[in-house]
Amino acid sequence: MLLSRIITALILAPLALAGVFWLPPAWFAVVFWAVAALGCFEWASLLHLEKTLHKLLYVAGYGLLATGLYFGLVPYAAALWLGALTWLCAVIAVLLFPRGSEIYRNRLLMGLLGWVLFVAAWSALVVIRSAPQGSFWLVWLLVLVWGADIGAYFCGRAWGKRKLAPAVSPGKSWEGAIGGFLVAGVLCGVGAGLLGADLKLWLPLTAGLIVLSVFGDLFESVMKRSSGVKDSGTLLPGHGGVLDRIDSLLAVLPVFALVWV
C-alpha cells in the first residue's frame, strides 16, 4: 500500500504543480473545478445517494453555484466568508463528536454543507491564483497540506502511541500530528521567507493553517464514520478517493484566501 501511495503521489504532484503554473486562468478554473467535482461526487456517496444520476445531479448543483460565482452573479468574498465560518463550525463539531452525530445523517443539511465547502474552496483557488505571486502562494499552501500529511503519516507509523481523536479516527496519533506540524512548519517557514513574507505575521498564520488542515482531515473522518464507510472512494491507489486527498485543502483554502488576499 505504501508503494502505491508513493507512486500515486509522484504522479499527482507534478500534474498539480503544472496546472498551477502553466494553465491559463480560464482553464485553471475549469480543470480545478473538475477536480473538486470528483470530490463532490464522492461526497454524494457519503449522503447515501445510491444512483449515479442522483450523484451527478448533486454535482451539477455545485457546478451551477461555481458558474454563478465565476461570472460575477455572486461575489467571491461571500463564498469565502461562508466557507470559513462553516469550517469554524466543523472544528467545533469534531471536538464535540460523537455528540450531535445525528446531524450528519440529515442528507439535506449535509448536502448543503458539501456545496458550501466545495464552492468556497474552488473560489479560493481562483482568487489566490489571480493575485500577485498567486501561483507561488498556492504551491506554498499545497506544501503546507502535503507536508503536514506526509509528516503525520511517517511519524505516526514510527512513533505513534497516543490517539489524537479516537472517537473520530483511531489511526491518528498525537506523535503523528506533531511530526506533521513540524515538517509543514519548517517547509512553509522557509517558503514564506523566500517569498518575502513578514515571518512575524506568517509563522502564526502558518501554525493556524496547519492545525486547520488536521481538522479538515478529521471532519471528513467524522462524515465517513457517520455514513459507515471506510474510504470516500477508490480512484487513487493507496490514498482512497479524491476527497481523501483534498479534505485538508477544503479547510485551509477559504481561510487562507481571506487572510492573504
Buried (B, 14 or more C-beta within 10 A) or exposed (E): EEEEBEEBBEEBEEEBBEBBEEBEEEEBBEBBBEBBBBBBBBBBBBBEBEEEEEBBEBBEBBBEBBEEBBEEEBEBEEBBBBBBEBBEEBBEBBEEBEEEBEEBEEEEEBBEBBBBBBBBBBBBBBBBBBEEEBBBBBBBBBBBBBBBBBBBBBBBBEBBEEBBBEBBBEBBBBBBBBBBBBBBBEBBBEBBEEEEBEEEEBBEBBBBBBBBBBBBBBBBBBBBBBBEBEBBBEBBEEBBBBBBBBBBBBBBBBBBBBEBB
